[in-house]
Amino acid sequence: MARYYVNKKAQANGDHEVHTSTCSFLPKVDNRIYLGDFSSCKSAVREAKKHYSTANGCYYCSNECHTS
């Protein structure tokens, strides 16, 4: 299980990236929403889409769920 967060600030392409708690690119506390603990990024991205329809996995920590 990993702890996941979604970035409140969208990337240039409009995506709100989903990160693990150990990601080097994890946003600062005031720029993220805690999603919960999940066994895969797929579940975390599904949860993030309840907040932002454009949620997407981080290229670095959730690459399996990252779309270009």
mmCIF file of the N, C-alpha and C atoms, coordinates in Angstrom:
data_MODEL
# 
_entry.id   MODEL 
# 
loop_
_atom_site.group_PDB 
_atom_site.id 
_atom_site.type_symbol 
_atom_site.label_atom_id 
_atom_site.label_alt_id 
_atom_site.label_comp_id 
_atom_site.label_asym_id 
_atom_site.label_entity_id 
_atom_site.label_seq_id 
_atom_site.pdbx_PDB_ins_code 
_atom_site.Cartn_x 
_atom_site.Cartn_y 
_atom_site.Cartn_z 
_atom_site.occupancy 
_atom_site.B_iso_or_equiv 
_atom_site.pdbx_formal_charge 
_atom_site.auth_seq_id 
_atom_site.auth_comp_id 
_atom_site.auth_asym_id 
_atom_site.auth_atom_id 
_atom_site.pdbx_PDB_model_num 
ATOM 1   N N  . MET A 1 1  ? 0.840   -1.186 0.000   1.00 0.00 ? 1  MET A N  1 
ATOM 2   C CA . MET A 1 1  ? 0.000   0.000  0.000   1.00 0.00 ? 1  MET A CA 1 
ATOM 3   C C  . MET A 1 1  ? 0.885   1.249  0.000   1.00 0.00 ? 1  MET A C  1 
ATOM 4   N N  . ALA A 1 2  ? 0.411   2.236  -0.699  1.00 0.00 ? 2  ALA A N  1 
ATOM 5   C CA . ALA A 1 2  ? 1.115   3.521  -0.729  1.00 0.00 ? 2  ALA A CA 1 
ATOM 6   C C  . ALA A 1 2  ? 0.111   4.624  -0.453  1.00 0.00 ? 2  ALA A C  1 
ATOM 7   N N  . ARG A 1 3  ? 0.592   5.703  0.087   1.00 0.00 ? 3  ARG A N  1 
ATOM 8   C CA . ARG A 1 3  ? -0.231  6.884  0.376   1.00 0.00 ? 3  ARG A CA 1 
ATOM 9   C C  . ARG A 1 3  ? -0.186  7.789  -0.852  1.00 0.00 ? 3  ARG A C  1 
ATOM 10  N N  . TYR A 1 4  ? -1.348  8.210  -1.335  1.00 0.00 ? 4  TYR A N  1 
ATOM 11  C CA . TYR A 1 4  ? -1.444  8.992  -2.569  1.00 0.00 ? 4  TYR A CA 1 
ATOM 12  C C  . TYR A 1 4  ? -2.063  10.362 -2.327  1.00 0.00 ? 4  TYR A C  1 
ATOM 13  N N  . TYR A 1 5  ? -1.608  11.313 -3.161  1.00 0.00 ? 5  TYR A N  1 
ATOM 14  C CA . TYR A 1 5  ? -2.094  12.685 -3.127  1.00 0.00 ? 5  TYR A CA 1 
ATOM 15  C C  . TYR A 1 5  ? -2.323  13.154 -4.558  1.00 0.00 ? 5  TYR A C  1 
ATOM 16  N N  . VAL A 1 6  ? -3.210  14.123 -4.718  1.00 0.00 ? 6  VAL A N  1 
ATOM 17  C CA . VAL A 1 6  ? -3.392  14.752 -6.029  1.00 0.00 ? 6  VAL A CA 1 
ATOM 18  C C  . VAL A 1 6  ? -3.013  16.230 -5.892  1.00 0.00 ? 6  VAL A C  1 
ATOM 19  N N  . ASN A 1 7  ? -2.340  16.719 -6.901  1.00 0.00 ? 7  ASN A N  1 
ATOM 20  C CA . ASN A 1 7  ? -1.908  18.113 -6.943  1.00 0.00 ? 7  ASN A CA 1 
ATOM 21  C C  . ASN A 1 7  ? -3.113  19.004 -7.227  1.00 0.00 ? 7  ASN A C  1 
ATOM 22  N N  . LYS A 1 8  ? -3.325  20.024 -6.395  1.00 0.00 ? 8  LYS A N  1 
ATOM 23  C CA . LYS A 1 8  ? -4.417  20.976 -6.609  1.00 0.00 ? 8  LYS A CA 1 
ATOM 24  C C  . LYS A 1 8  ? -4.167  21.848 -7.826  1.00 0.00 ? 8  LYS A C  1 
ATOM 25  N N  . LYS A 1 9  ? -2.902  22.090 -8.141  1.00 0.00 ? 9  LYS A N  1 
ATOM 26  C CA . LYS A 1 9  ? -2.547  22.935 -9.284  1.00 0.00 ? 9  LYS A CA 1 
ATOM 27  C C  . LYS A 1 9  ? -2.380  22.068 -10.522 1.00 0.00 ? 9  LYS A C  1 
ATOM 28  N N  . ALA A 1 10 ? -3.046  22.443 -11.576 1.00 0.00 ? 10 ALA A N  1 
ATOM 29  C CA . ALA A 1 10 ? -2.952  21.699 -12.832 1.00 0.00 ? 10 ALA A CA 1 
ATOM 30  C C  . ALA A 1 10 ? -1.613  21.951 -13.520 1.00 0.00 ? 10 ALA A C  1 
ATOM 31  N N  . GLN A 1 11 ? -1.157  20.964 -14.253 1.00 0.00 ? 11 GLN A N  1 
ATOM 32  C CA . GLN A 1 11 ? 0.028   21.114 -15.086 1.00 0.00 ? 11 GLN A CA 1 
ATOM 33  C C  . GLN A 1 11 ? -0.334  22.000 -16.289 1.00 0.00 ? 11 GLN A C  1 
ATOM 34  N N  . ALA A 1 12 ? 0.623   22.334 -17.104 1.00 0.00 ? 12 ALA A N  1 
ATOM 35  C CA . ALA A 1 12 ? 0.384   23.176 -18.280 1.00 0.00 ? 12 ALA A CA 1 
ATOM 36  C C  . ALA A 1 12 ? -0.661  22.567 -19.216 1.00 0.00 ? 12 ALA A C  1 
ATOM 37  N N  . ASN A 1 13 ? -0.739  21.238 -19.252 1.00 0.00 ? 13 ASN A N  1 
ATOM 38  C CA . ASN A 1 13 ? -1.694  20.555 -20.136 1.00 0.00 ? 13 ASN A CA 1 
ATOM 39  C C  . ASN A 1 13 ? -3.064  20.369 -19.482 1.00 0.00 ? 13 ASN A C  1 
ATOM 40  N N  . GLY A 1 14 ? -3.224  20.851 -18.238 1.00 0.00 ? 14 GLY A N  1 
ATOM 41  C CA . GLY A 1 14 ? -4.510  20.755 -17.550 1.00 0.00 ? 14 GLY A CA 1 
ATOM 42  C C  . GLY A 1 14 ? -4.645  19.573 -16.609 1.00 0.00 ? 14 GLY A C  1 
ATOM 43  N N  . ASP A 1 15 ? -3.672  18.669 -16.601 1.00 0.00 ? 15 ASP A N  1 
ATOM 44  C CA . ASP A 1 15 ? -3.725  17.491 -15.737 1.00 0.00 ? 15 ASP A CA 1 
ATOM 45  C C  . ASP A 1 15 ? -3.415  17.837 -14.284 1.00 0.00 ? 15 ASP A C  1 
ATOM 46  N N  . HIS A 1 16 ? -4.109  17.173 -13.378 1.00 0.00 ? 16 HIS A N  1 
ATOM 47  C CA . HIS A 1 16 ? -3.812  17.231 -11.947 1.00 0.00 ? 16 HIS A CA 1 
ATOM 48  C C  . HIS A 1 16 ? -3.127  15.909 -11.624 1.00 0.00 ? 16 HIS A C  1 
ATOM 49  N N  . GLU A 1 17 ? -1.831  15.950 -11.346 1.00 0.00 ? 17 GLU A N  1 
ATOM 50  C CA . GLU A 1 17 ? -1.055  14.729 -11.183 1.00 0.00 ? 17 GLU A CA 1 
ATOM 51  C C  . GLU A 1 17 ? -1.252  14.075 -9.819  1.00 0.00 ? 17 GLU A C  1 
ATOM 52  N N  . VAL A 1 18 ? -1.273  12.751 -9.852  1.00 0.00 ? 18 VAL A N  1 
ATOM 53  C CA . VAL A 1 18 ? -1.381  11.928 -8.647  1.00 0.00 ? 18 VAL A CA 1 
ATOM 54  C C  . VAL A 1 18 ? 0.018   11.445 -8.284  1.00 0.00 ? 18 VAL A C  1 
ATOM 55  N N  . HIS A 1 19 ? 0.397   11.636 -7.010  1.00 0.00 ? 19 HIS A N  1 
ATOM 56  C CA . HIS A 1 19 ? 1.731   11.295 -6.525  1.00 0.00 ? 19 HIS A CA 1 
ATOM 57  C C  . HIS A 1 19 ? 1.654   10.399 -5.291  1.00 0.00 ? 19 HIS A C  1 
ATOM 58  N N  . THR A 1 20 ? 2.703   9.610  -5.106  1.00 0.00 ? 20 THR A N  1 
ATOM 59  C CA . THR A 1 20 ? 2.860   8.874  -3.853  1.00 0.00 ? 20 THR A CA 1 
ATOM 60  C C  . THR A 1 20 ? 3.514   9.804  -2.830  1.00 0.00 ? 20 THR A C  1 
ATOM 61  N N  . SER A 1 21 ? 3.414   9.429  -1.570  1.00 0.00 ? 21 SER A N  1 
ATOM 62  C CA . SER A 1 21 ? 3.985   10.258 -0.503  1.00 0.00 ? 21 SER A CA 1 
ATOM 63  C C  . SER A 1 21 ? 5.502   10.335 -0.566  1.00 0.00 ? 21 SER A C  1 
ATOM 64  N N  . THR A 1 22 ? 6.145   9.420  -1.282  1.00 0.00 ? 22 THR A N  1 
ATOM 65  C CA . THR A 1 22 ? 7.602   9.391  -1.369  1.00 0.00 ? 22 THR A CA 1 
ATOM 66  C C  . THR A 1 22 ? 8.147   9.995  -2.669  1.00 0.00 ? 22 THR A C  1 
ATOM 67  N N  . CYS A 1 23 ? 7.273   10.542 -3.485  1.00 0.00 ? 23 CYS A N  1 
ATOM 68  C CA . CYS A 1 23 ? 7.687   11.090 -4.779  1.00 0.00 ? 23 CYS A CA 1 
ATOM 69  C C  . CYS A 1 23 ? 8.508   12.367 -4.610  1.00 0.00 ? 23 CYS A C  1 
ATOM 70  N N  . SER A 1 24 ? 9.542   12.509 -5.407  1.00 0.00 ? 24 SER A N  1 
ATOM 71  C CA . SER A 1 24 ? 10.371  13.718 -5.402  1.00 0.00 ? 24 SER A CA 1 
ATOM 72  C C  . SER A 1 24 ? 9.590   14.948 -5.866  1.00 0.00 ? 24 SER A C  1 
ATOM 73  N N  . PHE A 1 25 ? 8.500   14.713 -6.595  1.00 0.00 ? 25 PHE A N  1 
ATOM 74  C CA . PHE A 1 25 ? 7.709   15.810 -7.143  1.00 0.00 ? 25 PHE A CA 1 
ATOM 75  C C  . PHE A 1 25 ? 6.396   16.027 -6.387  1.00 0.00 ? 25 PHE A C  1 
ATOM 76  N N  . LEU A 1 26 ? 6.278   15.454 -5.201  1.00 0.00 ? 26 LEU A N  1 
ATOM 77  C CA . LEU A 1 26 ? 5.092   15.643 -4.369  1.00 0.00 ? 26 LEU A CA 1 
ATOM 78  C C  . LEU A 1 26 ? 4.919   17.126 -4.069  1.00 0.00 ? 26 LEU A C  1 
ATOM 79  N N  . PRO A 1 27 ? 3.731   17.680 -4.337  1.00 0.00 ? 27 PRO A N  1 
ATOM 80  C CA . PRO A 1 27 ? 3.518   19.109 -4.070  1.00 0.00 ? 27 PRO A CA 1 
ATOM 81  C C  . PRO A 1 27 ? 3.567   19.428 -2.576  1.00 0.00 ? 27 PRO A C  1 
ATOM 82  N N  . LYS A 1 28 ? 3.765   20.694 -2.265  1.00 0.00 ? 28 LYS A N  1 
ATOM 83  C CA . LYS A 1 28 ? 3.769   21.142 -0.869  1.00 0.00 ? 28 LYS A CA 1 
ATOM 84  C C  . LYS A 1 28 ? 2.391   20.881 -0.259  1.00 0.00 ? 28 LYS A C  1 
ATOM 85  N N  . VAL A 1 29 ? 2.343   20.824 1.051   1.00 0.00 ? 29 VAL A N  1 
ATOM 86  C CA . VAL A 1 29 ? 1.132   20.469 1.789   1.00 0.00 ? 29 VAL A CA 1 
ATOM 87  C C  . VAL A 1 29 ? -0.085  21.288 1.356   1.00 0.00 ? 29 VAL A C  1 
ATOM 88  N N  . ASP A 1 30 ? 0.081   22.582 1.146   1.00 0.00 ? 30 ASP A N  1 
ATOM 89  C CA . ASP A 1 30 ? -1.065  23.425 0.788   1.00 0.00 ? 30 ASP A CA 1 
ATOM 90  C C  . ASP A 1 30 ? -1.501  23.280 -0.670  1.00 0.00 ? 30 ASP A C  1 
ATOM 91  N N  . ASN A 1 31 ? -0.746  22.525 -1.466  1.00 0.00 ? 31 ASN A N  1 
ATOM 92  C CA . ASN A 1 31 ? -1.084  22.331 -2.880  1.00 0.00 ? 31 ASN A CA 1 
ATOM 93  C C  . ASN A 1 31 ? -1.475  20.898 -3.203  1.00 0.00 ? 31 ASN A C  1 
ATOM 94  N N  . ARG A 1 32 ? -1.877  20.134 -2.205  1.00 0.00 ? 32 ARG A N  1 
ATOM 95  C CA . ARG A 1 32 ? -2.242  18.748 -2.480  1.00 0.00 ? 32 ARG A CA 1 
ATOM 96  C C  . ARG A 1 32 ? -3.440  18.313 -1.642  1.00 0.00 ? 32 ARG A C  1 
ATOM 97  N N  . ILE A 1 33 ? -4.117  17.287 -2.142  1.00 0.00 ? 33 ILE A N  1 
ATOM 98  C CA . ILE A 1 33 ? -5.252  16.681 -1.450  1.00 0.00 ? 33 ILE A CA 1 
ATOM 99  C C  . ILE A 1 33 ? -4.903  15.218 -1.199  1.00 0.00 ? 33 ILE A C  1 
ATOM 100 N N  . TYR A 1 34 ? -5.057  14.804 0.056   1.00 0.00 ? 34 TYR A N  1 
ATOM 101 C CA . TYR A 1 34 ? -4.809  13.403 0.407   1.00 0.00 ? 34 TYR A CA 1 
ATOM 102 C C  . TYR A 1 34 ? -5.937  12.551 -0.165  1.00 0.00 ? 34 TYR A C  1 
ATOM 103 N N  . LEU A 1 35 ? -5.577  11.499 -0.883  1.00 0.00 ? 35 LEU A N  1 
ATOM 104 C CA . LEU A 1 35 ? -6.564  10.615 -1.500  1.00 0.00 ? 35 LEU A CA 1 
ATOM 105 C C  . LEU A 1 35 ? -6.818  9.351  -0.683  1.00 0.00 ? 35 LEU A C  1 
ATOM 106 N N  . GLY A 1 36 ? -5.788  8.877  0.007   1.00 0.00 ? 36 GLY A N  1 
ATOM 107 C CA . GLY A 1 36 ? -5.909  7.648  0.776   1.00 0.00 ? 36 GLY A CA 1 
ATOM 108 C C  . GLY A 1 36 ? -4.746  6.722  0.486   1.00 0.00 ? 36 GLY A C  1 
ATOM 109 N N  . ASP A 1 37 ? -4.814  5.536  1.082   1.00 0.00 ? 37 ASP A N  1 
ATOM 110 C CA . ASP A 1 37 ? -3.804  4.505  0.866   1.00 0.00 ? 37 ASP A CA 1 
ATOM 111 C C  . ASP A 1 37 ? -4.370  3.486  -0.117  1.00 0.00 ? 37 ASP A C  1 
ATOM 112 N N  . PHE A 1 38 ? -3.622  3.223  -1.176  1.00 0.00 ? 38 PHE A N  1 
ATOM 113 C CA . PHE A 1 38 ? -4.080  2.318  -2.226  1.00 0.00 ? 38 PHE A CA 1 
ATOM 114 C C  . PHE A 1 38 ? -2.982  1.342  -2.603  1.00 0.00 ? 38 PHE A C  1 
ATOM 115 N N  . SER A 1 39 ? -3.388  0.187  -3.105  1.00 0.00 ? 39 SER A N  1 
ATOM 116 C CA . SER A 1 39 ? -2.422  -0.825 -3.524  1.00 0.00 ? 39 SER A CA 1 
ATOM 117 C C  . SER A 1 39 ? -1.908  -0.563 -4.935  1.00 0.00 ? 39 SER A C  1 
ATOM 118 N N  . SER A 1 40 ? -2.570  0.342  -5.674  1.00 0.00 ? 40 SER A N  1 
ATOM 119 C CA . SER A 1 40 ? -2.095  0.678  -7.020  1.00 0.00 ? 40 SER A CA 1 
ATOM 120 C C  . SER A 1 40 ? -2.481  2.112  -7.365  1.00 0.00 ? 40 SER A C  1 
ATOM 121 N N  . CYS A 1 41 ? -1.768  2.652  -8.338  1.00 0.00 ? 41 CYS A N  1 
ATOM 122 C CA . CYS A 1 41 ? -2.067  4.017  -8.766  1.00 0.00 ? 41 CYS A CA 1 
ATOM 123 C C  . CYS A 1 41 ? -3.412  4.087  -9.477  1.00 0.00 ? 41 CYS A C  1 
ATOM 124 N N  . LYS A 1 42 ? -3.868  2.972  -10.037 1.00 0.00 ? 42 LYS A N  1 
ATOM 125 C CA . LYS A 1 42 ? -5.153  2.973  -10.743 1.00 0.00 ? 42 LYS A CA 1 
ATOM 126 C C  . LYS A 1 42 ? -6.284  3.367  -9.799  1.00 0.00 ? 42 LYS A C  1 
ATOM 127 N N  . SER A 1 43 ? -6.286  2.796  -8.614  1.00 0.00 ? 43 SER A N  1 
ATOM 128 C CA . SER A 1 43 ? -7.316  3.133  -7.625  1.00 0.00 ? 43 SER A CA 1 
ATOM 129 C C  . SER A 1 43 ? -7.172  4.582  -7.170  1.00 0.00 ? 43 SER A C  1 
ATOM 130 N N  . ALA A 1 44 ? -5.935  5.038  -7.020  1.00 0.00 ? 44 ALA A N  1 
ATOM 131 C CA . ALA A 1 44 ? -5.681  6.413  -6.585  1.00 0.00 ? 44 ALA A CA 1 
ATOM 132 C C  . ALA A 1 44 ? -6.146  7.412  -7.642  1.00 0.00 ? 44 ALA A C  1 
ATOM 133 N N  . VAL A 1 45 ? -5.880  7.145  -8.894  1.00 0.00 ? 45 VAL A N  1 
ATOM 134 C CA . VAL A 1 45 ? -6.310  8.042  -9.969  1.00 0.00 ? 45 VAL A CA 1 
ATOM 135 C C  . VAL A 1 45 ? -7.834  8.054  -10.049 1.00 0.00 ? 45 VAL A C  1 
ATOM 136 N N  . ARG A 1 46 ? -8.460  6.909  -9.876  1.00 0.00 ? 46 ARG A N  1 
ATOM 137 C CA . ARG A 1 46 ? -9.926  6.834  -9.867  1.00 0.00 ? 46 ARG A CA 1 
ATOM 138 C C  . ARG A 1 46 ? -10.489 7.744  -8.763  1.00 0.00 ? 46 ARG A C  1 
ATOM 139 N N  . GLU A 1 47 ? -9.879  7.692  -7.588  1.00 0.00 ? 47 GLU A N  1 
ATOM 140 C CA . GLU A 1 47 ? -10.303 8.543  -6.475  1.00 0.00 ? 47 GLU A CA 1 
ATOM 141 C C  . GLU A 1 47 ? -10.048 10.021 -6.791  1.00 0.00 ? 47 GLU A C  1 
ATOM 142 N N  . ALA A 1 48 ? -8.912  10.319 -7.406  1.00 0.00 ? 48 ALA A N  1 
ATOM 143 C CA . ALA A 1 48 ? -8.565  11.701 -7.746  1.00 0.00 ? 48 ALA A CA 1 
ATOM 144 C C  . ALA A 1 48 ? -9.541  12.293 -8.755  1.00 0.00 ? 48 ALA A C  1 
ATOM 145 N N  . LYS A 1 49 ? -10.082 11.461 -9.631  1.00 0.00 ? 49 LYS A N  1 
ATOM 146 C CA . LYS A 1 49 ? -11.029 11.939 -10.646 1.00 0.00 ? 49 LYS A CA 1 
ATOM 147 C C  . LYS A 1 49 ? -12.340 12.412 -10.017 1.00 0.00 ? 49 LYS A C  1 
ATOM 148 N N  . LYS A 1 50 ? -12.573 12.081 -8.751  1.00 0.00 ? 50 LYS A N  1 
ATOM 149 C CA . LYS A 1 50 ? -13.736 12.617 -8.033  1.00 0.00 ? 50 LYS A CA 1 
ATOM 150 C C  . LYS A 1 50 ? -13.517 14.101 -7.731  1.00 0.00 ? 50 LYS A C  1 
ATOM 151 N N  . HIS A 1 51 ? -12.270 14.512 -7.682  1.00 0.00 ? 51 HIS A N  1 
ATOM 152 C CA . HIS A 1 51 ? -11.912 15.915 -7.444  1.00 0.00 ? 51 HIS A CA 1 
ATOM 153 C C  . HIS A 1 51 ? -11.655 16.652 -8.759  1.00 0.00 ? 51 HIS A C  1 
ATOM 154 N N  . TYR A 1 52 ? -10.913 15.991 -9.647  1.00 0.00 ? 52 TYR A N  1 
ATOM 155 C CA . TYR A 1 52 ? -10.511 16.609 -10.921 1.00 0.00 ? 52 TYR A CA 1 
ATOM 156 C C  . TYR A 1 52 ? -10.664 15.577 -12.037 1.00 0.00 ? 52 TYR A C  1 
ATOM 157 N N  . SER A 1 53 ? -11.493 15.876 -13.012 1.00 0.00 ? 53 SER A N  1 
ATOM 158 C CA . SER A 1 53 ? -11.716 14.914 -14.105 1.00 0.00 ? 53 SER A CA 1 
ATOM 159 C C  . SER A 1 53 ? -10.456 14.677 -14.928 1.00 0.00 ? 53 SER A C  1 
ATOM 160 N N  . THR A 1 54 ? -9.502  15.590 -14.836 1.00 0.00 ? 54 THR A N  1 
ATOM 161 C CA . THR A 1 54 ? -8.266  15.476 -15.617 1.00 0.00 ? 54 THR A CA 1 
ATOM 162 C C  . THR A 1 54 ? -7.117  14.886 -14.792 1.00 0.00 ? 54 THR A C  1 
ATOM 163 N N  . ALA A 1 55 ? -7.426  14.155 -13.733 1.00 0.00 ? 55 ALA A N  1 
ATOM 164 C CA . ALA A 1 55 ? -6.369  13.540 -12.918 1.00 0.00 ? 55 ALA A CA 1 
ATOM 165 C C  . ALA A 1 55 ? -5.590  12.525 -13.757 1.00 0.00 ? 55 ALA A C  1 
ATOM 166 N N  . ASN A 1 56 ? -4.287  12.455 -13.485 1.00 0.00 ? 56 ASN A N  1 
ATOM 167 C CA . ASN A 1 56 ? -3.385  11.599 -14.253 1.00 0.00 ? 56 ASN A CA 1 
ATOM 168 C C  . ASN A 1 56 ? -2.237  11.196 -13.334 1.00 0.00 ? 56 ASN A C  1 
ATOM 169 N N  . GLY A 1 57 ? -1.700  10.018 -13.542 1.00 0.00 ? 57 GLY A N  1 
ATOM 170 C CA . GLY A 1 57 ? -0.577  9.556  -12.736 1.00 0.00 ? 57 GLY A CA 1 
ATOM 171 C C  . GLY A 1 57 ? 0.701   10.331 -13.035 1.00 0.00 ? 57 GLY A C  1 
ATOM 172 N N  . CYS A 1 58 ? 1.499   10.550 -12.020 1.00 0.00 ? 58 CYS A N  1 
ATOM 173 C CA . CYS A 1 58 ? 2.800   11.188 -12.176 1.00 0.00 ? 58 CYS A CA 1 
ATOM 174 C C  . CYS A 1 58 ? 3.717   10.298 -13.021 1.00 0.00 ? 58 CYS A C  1 
ATOM 175 N N  . TYR A 1 59 ? 4.444   10.893 -13.927 1.00 0.00 ? 59 TYR A N  1 
ATOM 176 C CA . TYR A 1 59 ? 5.372   10.153 -14.783 1.00 0.00 ? 59 TYR A CA 1 
ATOM 177 C C  . TYR A 1 59 ? 6.417   9.407  -13.954 1.00 0.00 ? 59 TYR A C  1 
ATOM 178 N N  . TYR A 1 60 ? 6.834   9.981  -12.839 1.00 0.00 ? 60 TYR A N  1 
ATOM 179 C CA . TYR A 1 60 ? 7.935   9.429  -12.054 1.00 0.00 ? 60 TYR A CA 1 
ATOM 180 C C  . TYR A 1 60 ? 7.506   8.402  -11.009 1.00 0.00 ? 60 TYR A C  1 
ATOM 181 N N  . CYS A 1 61 ? 6.439   8.668  -10.278 1.00 0.00 ? 61 CYS A N  1 
ATOM 182 C CA . CYS A 1 61 ? 6.075   7.748  -9.189  1.00 0.00 ? 61 CYS A CA 1 
ATOM 183 C C  . CYS A 1 61 ? 4.845   6.890  -9.497  1.00 0.00 ? 61 CYS A C  1 
ATOM 184 N N  . SER A 1 62 ? 4.070   7.268  -10.500 1.00 0.00 ? 62 SER A N  1 
ATOM 185 C CA . SER A 1 62 ? 2.855   6.523  -10.873 1.00 0.00 ? 62 SER A CA 1 
ATOM 186 C C  . SER A 1 62 ? 2.826   6.332  -12.379 1.00 0.00 ? 62 SER A C  1 
ATOM 187 N N  . ASN A 1 63 ? 3.955   5.942  -12.939 1.00 0.00 ? 63 ASN A N  1 
ATOM 188 C CA . ASN A 1 63 ? 4.121   5.864  -14.384 1.00 0.00 ? 63 ASN A CA 1 
ATOM 189 C C  . ASN A 1 63 ? 3.117   4.936  -15.052 1.00 0.00 ? 63 ASN A C  1 
ATOM 190 N N  . GLU A 1 64 ? 2.754   3.872  -14.372 1.00 0.00 ? 64 GLU A N  1 
ATOM 191 C CA . GLU A 1 64 ? 1.783   2.915  -14.923 1.00 0.00 ? 64 GLU A CA 1 
ATOM 192 C C  . GLU A 1 64 ? 0.455   3.620  -15.236 1.00 0.00 ? 64 GLU A C  1 
ATOM 193 N N  . CYS A 1 65 ? 0.153   4.690  -14.520 1.00 0.00 ? 65 CYS A N  1 
ATOM 194 C CA . CYS A 1 65 ? -1.102  5.427  -14.687 1.00 0.00 ? 65 CYS A CA 1 
ATOM 195 C C  . CYS A 1 65 ? -0.920  6.750  -15.410 1.00 0.00 ? 65 CYS A C  1 
ATOM 196 N N  . HIS A 1 66 ? 0.276   6.996  -15.899 1.00 0.00 ? 66 HIS A N  1 
ATOM 197 C CA . HIS A 1 66 ? 0.559   8.239  -16.614 1.00 0.00 ? 66 HIS A CA 1 
ATOM 198 C C  . HIS A 1 66 ? 0.188   8.091  -18.082 1.00 0.00 ? 66 HIS A C  1 
ATOM 199 N N  . THR A 1 67 ? -0.559  9.071  -18.599 1.00 0.00 ? 67 THR A N  1 
ATOM 200 C CA . THR A 1 67 ? -0.847  9.095  -20.027 1.00 0.00 ? 67 THR A CA 1 
ATOM 201 C C  . THR A 1 67 ? -0.268  10.383 -20.594 1.00 0.00 ? 67 THR A C  1 
ATOM 202 N N  . SER A 1 68 ? 0.219   10.342 -21.815 1.00 0.00 ? 68 SER A N  1 
ATOM 203 C CA . SER A 1 68 ? 0.853   11.522 -22.390 1.00 0.00 ? 68 SER A CA 1 
ATOM 204 C C  . SER A 1 68 ? -0.136  12.525 -22.899 1.00 0.00 ? 68 SER A C  1 
# 
